[in-house]
Amino acid sequence: MFKIHTKLIKKLLIPVLVLVIAISVVGCQEEEKPPSAPVAPRGLPSPGELSRTSVPNRDLDVYLYIKQDNPTTLPADIFNMSFDLEVESLAIWGVLVEDEFTFGYGLTLSSSSDASLLYAQITPEEDSWTALSGSTIYFVEGSGIAAETLKTAISSSDFKNYDDKKSLEAVAALPNDGTTKLGGVAVVKPSKALMSHVTKGADPKGFGVIDLILGLVRLDVVVAGLYSPHQIEVAQITQMVESGSILGSNIGILVLVKSGLPGFIVAPVVKKFLAEFDFTQTTLGEITLYKHTVSADNGEPIYISGRVEGNYIFAAISGQEAYAQTLITRVNKW
């Protein structure tokens, strides 16, 4: 029988993570007590709904939750199955323990029968772990301390509602209606140790810039929202990544960075940084925006709009300039 190698699942999940965070599975099956699947709220991941999602009862350095109005379709040919699979939600948990960092994943399908069929196709990999509970398939990378803390929480059904007050307050500034529908939310606690893991293998100059920002503005929390006026499908995302474009014309990302320093200290530093990196300052009504354009691997333009309000820094990214501007001007009162 054909088996799905877990690298294929990882290949599908990583592009989603890259899209949402905009910076930048798994499984050695063990016979353990099956975990209880978290109960996901209906609708999009607004701040209130995000606080009702279940996460492993551990300190999370990264939390990404994707859920749309309707289930997301996983095409049958991806998994060599006879029918498409419908995914209700995807949760990704990043945990840093001492010097070890790992990701855990919770993939919730529309039915437990579909989850069982998909789970039966998974080929275990060395130093990885998977588990099935109801309609949710769990994955944990690695075998170190960080991985063990996630595996223990999942296998013992040790979940809690997401309750990071600081992160939830930041998420509340993200728009979530009309053409600015949230399809996913990512929360990152940007410690220097975490950033070194996230940027491992990246351009040293690029990490130097990140390190400089961390030191100058003392980043407190980073949240990002994945947006589209329409339903986002996995096939669409994988096609964009394979074509060298990280963003389609109808997809956008809004990143919010909150500094731990007062606004009168943060604003001059950030504005100086934007000027040095060739952002163009413009005014739209009472809002001052900073615009910049870069090229994707396939040569298509990616539009970036920045905004600084007190100790909050916003960046909207899209393949469509008008949509980036819509996102950056629709942020909620803070």
Buried (B, 14 or more C-beta within 10 A) or exposed (E): EEEBBBEBBBBBBBBBBBBBBBBEBBBBBEEEEBBBBBEBBEEBBBBEBBBBBBBBBBEBBBBBBBBBEEBBBBBEEBBEBEEBBBBBBBBBBBBBBEEBBBBBBBBBBBBBEBBBBBBEBBEBBEEBBBBBBBBBBBBBBBBBBBBBBBBBBBBBBEBEEBEBEBBBBBBBBBBBEEBBBBBBBBBBBBEEEBBBBBBEEEEEEEBEEBBEBBEBBBBBBBBBBBBBEEBBBBBBBBEBBEEEBBBBBBBBBBBBBBBEBEBEBBBEBBBEBBEEEEBEEEEEEEEBBBBBEEEBEEEBBBBBBBBBBEBBBBBBBBBBBEBBBBBBBBBEEB
